[in-house]
Amino acid sequence: MTTLSLEAVSTVRSSAYRKTAWRLMPFLMLCYLCAYLDRVNVGFAKLQMMNDLALSETVYGLGAGVFFIGYFLCEVPSNIILHKVGARVWIARIMITWGIVSALFAFVETAWQFYALRFLLGIAEAGLAPGLLLYLTYWFPSYRRARMTVLWFIAIPLSGMVGGPLSGWIMNHFAGVHGWAGWQWMFVLEAVPTVIVGLLVLSYLKDGVHQATWLNDEEKALITRELAEDDQQKVTHASVGEFIRDRRLWLLAAIYFCVVMGQYAITFWLPTLVRNAGVSDPLHIGFLTSLPYLCAIAAMLLAGRSGDKHRERRWHLIVPMIAGAIGLSLAALMGGNPTLSILSLCLAASGILSATSLFWMLPTTLLGGVSAAAGIAAVNSFANLAGFCSPYLIGWITTLTGSSAIGMYLITGVLFLGASLVLRIPAALVNR
């Protein structure tokens, strides 16, 4: 191939992926931002809801975790359906139904109603995260996917940055309006964008490269060819039995379980940790919780770019997990000092959320075809049981001891364990 033709291919490649990224990534980020806004807000509702409904820390922790039981049961079936019927219809269904369920939290009066709605919310939302991860594999080959995955996962800290101040403002300014508490208004008002974006999915997303109206024929052919070459290096399973017996899947699930334990320690307990540092006003708590998420965005972008540049996946996951563990421990240790607590939480959020996004380079690089749809969902489904364990354990330990510090130390140990498990994955399988 001549230098000229190489330059021409490089130009077409850059144009094709640039246009695809600008077309898809902002909208996918918006979808996931809505998802995490509906997860972050229960942490803020806790600040008022527990007193209004006379709920204990254990009840809150169990209710926060019950979400992931419904999520676990429906995750794999949801992603297989998405692979068969197309991302556009199924992602729209997911978003519209969970938006409606989220709004219903405004009417909760008892612990059992709280548990029931959290369970239904998990069923409704199941499949979104692995569905969007699978969707990225339809558009970007492995060597470009770390940056795209990180861009998408930036929606998590963005939801914290937006959701914290927004939730605090709603809870302060809408308290008492039409006889509703601030937390009730928060659930309803923050569910509306989810339903609207869900409806927009139907007209905006495309199911594959062949439907990409923003690409010309040459660009479509190049992306299709590179995706096909990428798939040839991936693992596919001939049967359900072979799929279940694949030890790599279980290792991946165990690693991500450890990451998610840390992730939901941040998601559900960050407002409480800030309050424990001596801040009482919900609006001030909201603004202070945005700082760790802002730091996380910078860390995630740098880590994603570095991972793709060096085509190295293991240490780019191990180092953030260790940093996140150290940050959580320091945050618990510095409980009475607001400045040191916030700095520690910045380190914790940067490390844990970077690990959350960079982990997904492992299964999306290893798996292809229906195995990717089922495998990504299975890993995410099993690992998100940590979303049940993390808040429940921290809530139970806090009720038992009167302090959340011991729970944070437990999460720290889990993150160190997960970092050690990453080394069991052969570098040659994932460093590409």
C-alpha positions in Angstrom: 0.0 0.0 0.0 1.4 3.4 -1.0 2.1 6.3 1.5 -0.7 8.2 -0.3 -3.2 5.4 0.2 -2.2 5.0 3.9 -2.7 8.7 4.4 -6.1 8.5 2.7 -7.2 5.6 4.9 -6.0 7.5 8.0 -8.0 10.5 7.0 -11.2 8.5 6.4 -10.7 6.7 9.7 -10.2 9.9 11.7 -13.3 11.5 10.0 -15.5 8.4 10.5 -14.8 8.0 14.2 -14.8 11.7 15.0 -18.2 12.1 13.4 -19.5 9.0 15.2 -18.2 10.1 18.5 -19.7 13.6 18.3 -23.0 12.1 17.1 -23.4 9.4 19.8 -21.3 10.1 22.9 -23.0 13.3 24.2 -26.4 11.7 23.9 -25.2 8.4 25.5 -23.7 10.5 28.3 -27.1 12.2 28.8 -28.9 8.8 29.0 -26.5 7.6 31.7 -26.5 10.9 33.5 -30.3 10.5 33.9 -29.7 7.0 35.3 -27.3 8.1 37.9 -29.3 11.2 38.8 -32.0 8.8 39.8 -29.5 6.9 41.9 -27.7 9.8 43.5 -31.0 11.4 44.6 -31.9 8.7 47.1 -28.7 9.6 49.0 -30.0 13.2 49.3 -33.6 12.1 50.1 -32.1 10.2 53.0 -31.2 13.5 54.7 -34.9 14.3 55.2 -36.8 11.2 54.3 -35.5 9.1 57.2 -36.7 11.6 59.8 -40.1 12.2 58.1 -40.9 8.5 57.7 -39.0 7.4 60.9 -36.7 5.0 59.0 -33.4 3.6 60.5 -30.0 3.5 58.8 -30.5 -0.2 58.4 -33.8 0.3 56.6 -32.2 2.9 54.3 -29.3 0.6 53.5 -31.5 -2.4 52.8 -33.8 -0.3 50.6 -30.9 1.2 48.7 -29.6 -2.3 48.1 -32.8 -4.0 47.2 -32.7 -2.1 43.9 -29.8 -4.4 42.8 -31.8 -7.6 43.5 -34.3 -6.7 40.8 -31.4 -5.4 38.7 -29.6 -8.8 39.1 -32.6 -10.9 38.1 -33.3 -9.0 34.9 -29.9 -7.8 33.6 -29.0 -10.7 31.4 -32.4 -11.2 29.8 -32.6 -7.5 29.2 -29.3 -7.3 27.3 -30.1 -10.4 25.2 -33.4 -8.8 24.2 -31.6 -5.6 23.3 -29.2 -7.5 21.1 -32.1 -9.1 19.2 -34.6 -6.2 19.0 -32.1 -3.3 18.7 -30.8 -0.7 21.1 -33.1 2.1 20.1 -36.4 0.5 21.1 -35.1 -1.3 24.2 -33.1 1.6 25.7 -36.2 3.8 25.3 -38.3 1.3 27.1 -35.8 1.1 29.9 -35.6 4.8 30.5 -39.3 5.6 30.3 -40.3 2.8 32.7 -37.6 3.6 35.3 -38.5 7.4 35.1 -42.1 6.6 36.0 -41.1 4.3 38.9 -38.7 6.9 40.2 -41.4 9.5 40.4 -43.6 7.2 42.5 -41.1 7.4 45.4 -42.8 10.7 46.2 -45.7 8.7 47.6 -43.7 6.4 49.9 -45.0 6.2 53.5 -43.6 3.0 54.9 -40.4 0.9 54.8 -42.1 -1.8 52.8 -43.3 0.6 50.1 -39.7 1.9 49.9 -38.4 -1.6 49.5 -41.0 -2.5 46.8 -40.3 0.6 44.7 -36.5 0.1 45.0 -37.0 -3.5 43.7 -39.2 -2.3 40.8 -36.7 0.4 40.0 -34.0 -2.2 39.7 -36.2 -4.3 37.3 -37.0 -1.2 35.2 -33.4 0.0 34.9 -31.8 -3.5 34.3 -29.9 -3.6 31.1 -29.2 0.1 30.6 -25.5 0.0 31.6 -24.5 -3.3 29.8 -26.8 -2.3 26.9 -24.9 1.0 26.4 -21.6 -0.8 26.8 -22.7 -3.4 24.2 -23.9 -0.5 22.0 -20.4 1.0 22.0 -19.0 -2.3 20.5 -21.3 -1.8 17.5 -19.4 1.5 16.6 -15.9 1.4 18.0 -13.1 -1.3 17.9 -11.1 -2.1 21.0 -8.2 0.3 20.3 -10.6 3.3 20.4 -13.0 2.1 23.1 -11.3 3.1 26.3 -11.7 6.8 25.6 -15.3 6.3 24.5 -16.1 4.3 27.5 -14.5 6.9 29.8 -16.5 9.7 28.0 -19.7 7.8 28.7 -18.9 7.0 32.3 -18.1 10.7 32.9 -21.9 10.9 33.2 -21.5 9.3 36.7 -19.5 12.2 38.2 -21.5 14.7 36.1 -24.7 13.4 37.7 -23.1 13.9 41.1 -22.0 17.4 40.2 -25.5 18.3 38.8 -27.5 16.1 41.1 -25.9 17.3 44.4 -26.6 21.0 44.1 -29.9 20.4 42.2 -31.2 17.9 44.9 -30.1 20.3 47.7 -31.8 23.3 46.0 -35.1 21.4 45.3 -35.2 20.1 48.9 -34.6 23.6 50.3 -36.9 25.6 48.0 -39.8 23.2 47.4 -40.2 22.1 51.0 -43.9 22.6 52.0 -45.1 23.5 48.5 -48.7 22.0 48.2 -48.0 20.2 51.4 -45.2 18.1 50.0 -41.7 17.7 51.6 -38.7 18.8 49.7 -37.6 15.1 49.1 -40.9 14.3 47.5 -40.6 17.1 45.0 -37.0 16.0 44.3 -38.1 12.5 43.2 -40.8 13.9 40.8 -38.9 16.8 39.3 -35.7 14.7 38.7 -37.7 11.9 37.0 -39.1 14.1 34.3 -35.9 14.4 32.3 -35.5 10.6 32.2 -38.9 10.1 30.6 -38.2 12.9 28.0 -34.8 11.6 27.1 -36.3 8.1 26.8 -38.8 9.3 24.2 -35.9 11.1 22.3 -34.0 7.8 22.1 -36.6 6.5 19.6 -35.8 9.2 17.1 -32.1 9.8 17.8 -30.3 6.4 18.2 -29.5 4.1 15.3 -29.1 0.3 15.6 -25.9 -0.1 13.6 -23.3 1.4 11.2 -25.6 0.6 8.2 -28.1 3.2 9.5 -25.6 5.9 10.2 -26.8 8.8 8.1 -23.9 11.0 9.2 -21.3 8.7 7.5 -20.6 8.3 3.8 -20.3 4.9 2.2 -16.5 4.8 2.5 -16.6 5.6 6.2 -19.3 3.0 6.8 -17.2 0.4 5.0 -14.0 1.2 7.1 -15.8 1.0 10.4 -17.6 -2.2 9.4 -14.2 -3.8 8.4 -12.4 -2.8 11.6 -15.2 -4.0 13.8 -15.2 -7.4 11.9 -11.4 -7.7 12.4 -11.8 -6.8 16.1 -14.5 -9.5 16.5 -12.2 -12.2 15.1 -9.9 -11.8 18.2 -12.7 -12.2 20.7 -14.1 -15.2 22.6 -17.5 -16.6 21.6 -19.2 -19.4 23.4 -20.9 -22.4 21.6 -23.3 -23.2 24.4 -24.8 -21.9 27.6 -22.8 -24.5 29.5 -19.5 -23.4 28.0 -20.5 -19.8 28.8 -21.2 -20.6 32.5 -18.0 -22.7 32.9 -15.7 -19.9 31.5 -13.6 -19.0 34.6 -12.5 -15.7 33.0 -16.1 -14.5 33.2 -16.3 -15.3 36.9 -12.9 -13.6 37.5 -14.1 -10.5 35.7 -17.3 -10.5 37.8 -15.3 -10.8 41.0 -13.1 -7.9 40.1 -16.0 -5.7 39.1 -17.8 -6.7 42.3 -15.0 -5.2 44.3 -15.0 -2.0 42.2 -18.8 -1.6 42.6 -18.5 -2.0 46.4 -16.4 1.2 46.3 -18.5 2.9 43.7 -21.7 2.7 45.7 -20.0 3.6 48.9 -19.4 6.9 47.1 -22.8 7.1 45.4 -25.0 6.4 48.5 -22.9 7.7 51.3 -21.0 10.8 50.0 -23.7 13.2 51.3 -23.6 11.5 54.7 -19.8 11.6 54.8 -19.8 15.4 54.0 -22.5 16.0 56.7 -20.4 14.0 59.2 -17.5 16.3 58.5 -19.6 19.2 60.0 -21.7 20.5 57.1 -25.5 20.6 57.8 -27.3 22.7 55.1 -28.5 20.4 52.2 -27.5 23.0 49.6 -24.0 23.4 51.0 -23.7 19.6 51.1 -24.8 19.5 47.5 -22.1 21.9 46.3 -19.4 20.2 48.4 -20.3 16.8 47.0 -19.7 18.1 43.5 -16.0 18.7 44.2 -15.0 15.0 44.3 -16.9 14.4 41.1 -15.2 17.3 39.4 -11.8 15.8 40.3 -13.0 12.4 39.1 -13.8 13.7 35.6 -10.2 15.0 35.1 -8.8 11.7 36.4 -11.1 9.6 34.2 -10.1 11.5 31.0 -6.4 11.2 31.7 -6.6 7.5 32.6 -8.7 6.7 29.5 -6.3 8.5 27.2 -3.3 6.9 28.8 -4.9 3.4 28.5 -5.5 3.7 24.8 -2.1 5.4 24.1 -0.1 2.6 25.8 -2.7 -0.2 25.0 -2.2 -1.3 28.6 -5.3 -2.3 30.6 -4.3 -4.1 33.9 -2.3 -1.4 35.7 -4.6 1.3 34.5 -7.2 -0.5 36.6 -5.1 -1.5 39.6 -3.7 1.9 40.4 -7.1 3.7 40.5 -8.5 1.0 42.7 -5.7 1.4 45.2 -6.0 5.2 45.1 -9.7 4.9 45.7 -9.2 2.6 48.7 -6.7 5.0 50.3 -9.0 7.9 49.7 -11.9 6.2 51.4 -9.8 5.3 54.4 -8.5 8.8 54.8 -12.0 10.2 54.5 -13.2 8.0 57.3 -10.1 8.8 59.4 -10.5 12.6 58.9 -14.2 12.6 59.9 -14.2 15.9 61.9 -12.1 18.0 59.5 -14.1 19.3 56.5 -11.1 20.3 54.4 -9.2 17.1 54.8 -12.4 15.0 54.4 -13.2 16.6 51.1 -9.7 16.2 49.8 -9.7 12.6 50.8 -13.1 12.1 49.1 -11.7 13.7 45.9 -9.0 11.1 45.8 -11.5 8.3 46.6 -13.9 9.4 43.8 -11.2 9.9 41.3 -9.7 6.5 41.8 -13.0 4.5 42.1 -14.8 6.1 39.2 -11.8 5.8 37.0 -11.7 2.1 37.8 -15.4 1.8 37.1 -14.9 3.0 33.5 -11.5 1.4 32.8 -12.7 -2.0 34.0 -15.0 -2.4 31.0 -12.0 -2.5 28.6 -11.4 -6.1 29.9 -14.8 -7.8 29.0 -15.4 -5.8 25.8 -11.9 -6.7 24.6 -12.3 -10.4 25.4 -15.9 -11.1 24.3 -17.7 -10.9 21.0 -21.2 -11.5 19.5 -24.0 -12.9 21.6 -21.3 -13.9 24.2 -20.5 -10.1 24.5 -24.2 -9.3 25.1 -24.7 -12.1 27.7 -21.2 -11.8 29.2 -21.2 -8.0 29.7 -24.7 -8.3 31.3 -23.7 -11.3 33.4 -20.6 -9.6 34.8 -22.4 -6.4 35.4 -25.4 -8.3 36.9 -23.3 -10.3 39.4 -21.0 -7.4 40.3 -24.0 -5.1 41.0 -25.0 -7.4 43.8 -22.3 -5.3 45.5 -24.8 -2.5 45.1 -26.9 -4.4 47.6 -24.1 -5.5 49.8 -22.3 -2.1 50.0 -25.1 0.1 51.3 -26.7 -2.6 53.5 -23.4 -3.5 55.2 -22.4 0.2 55.7 -25.9 0.9 57.0 -26.0 -2.1 59.3 -22.5 -1.3 60.7 -23.4 2.3 61.2 -26.5 1.4 63.1 -24.5 -1.1 65.2 -21.5 1.1 66.0 -22.8 4.6 65.6 -20.0 5.3 63.0 -19.7 4.8 59.3 -15.9 4.7 59.5 -15.7 0.9 60.1 -17.8 0.3 57.0 -15.5 2.5 54.9 -12.5 0.5 56.1 -14.3 -2.7 55.0 -14.8 -1.3 51.5 -11.1 -0.4 51.4 -10.1 -4.0 52.0 -12.5 -5.1 49.3 -10.9 -2.7 46.8 -7.4 -4.0 47.6 -8.6 -7.5 47.1 -10.1 -6.6 43.7 -6.8 -4.9 42.6 -4.9 -8.1 43.4 -7.3 -10.2 41.3 -6.7 -8.1 38.2 -3.1 -9.6 38.0 -4.7 -13.0 37.4 -5.7 -11.9 33.9 -2.9 -12.5 31.3 -1.7 -9.2 29.9 -1.6 -10.6 26.4 -5.3 -11.1 26.4 -6.3 -7.5 27.1 -3.4 -5.2 26.2 -4.5 -4.2 22.7 
